[in-house]
């Protein structure tokens, strides 16, 4: 594999204590290419799926962000921290309230669906051009605004006070730590996140991921990465698909507009060649036609 023909998606299982940036750096060193990025940061204390995009796949990050993410998480009631997890100093409640299972079930109902969620103070949200967590660590006041998020699945897998374990499926931008914080507040107590594992991002599953330890700048590591590459089309399962004829492919590759068709549904459509490779994303124009942006027609066979 040479730098010019490296295009695809790699699903990496990040261990706790490692940053998402380090995952990207490991892939970059192993493949000897700088055209690498990730589709969603996972906190250093968390584990699980980090979707790494290489080459043309980096232009699909926004489409991956449109898809839901799944987590397994545990919270501890009766304690709090500035970061809503175990990263910062804990405050233990002297006489904590111990909600019943039924009370927790009732509180969870209010967290499902489309809700307004206040981001965590220790987060990467920007306040006045600076990251909120950096301001918080300096002891400066941080004021954040609630944002709309979607929680499509929120279920208890285990509860024995003080530990509550949940499975969650939510939209990108949801703060899982905040779910525990808000549940506890409704129950008249406090909570911190103890553990977090991201089990899926869209179609990318933890069970099909490559361990970070397998990614090394060696012949073995390169072979492991090569075998783990997923095609570009895997990043857009939520888009409708349109197969282009050779004429349409050539026309679109040179910036030409395509006419509307019955299979062009939505504002964006995945454009495939006759072999099923993703050649780009068609975006709807005000005129009703379609233009290929991004355009991958000159990409490698791995597309």
Secondary structure, DSSP 8 states (H G I E B T S, - for coil): --GGG--EEEEEEE-TT--HHHHHHHHHHHHT-S-EEESS---TT-EEEEEEEEGGGGGGHHHHHTS-EEEEEEEEESEEETTSBTTS-EEE-TT-----HHHHHHHHHTTSEEEEEE--SSSS-EETTEEHHHHHHTT------EEEEEEEEEEEEEEETTEEEEEEEE-TT--HHHHHHHHHHHTTS-EEEEEEEEEEETTEEGGG-EEGGG--SSHHHHHHHHHH-B-GGGGGTTSEEEE--HHHHHHHHTT--B---TT--SSEEEEE-TTS-EEEEEEE-TTS-EEEEEE-TTS-TT-
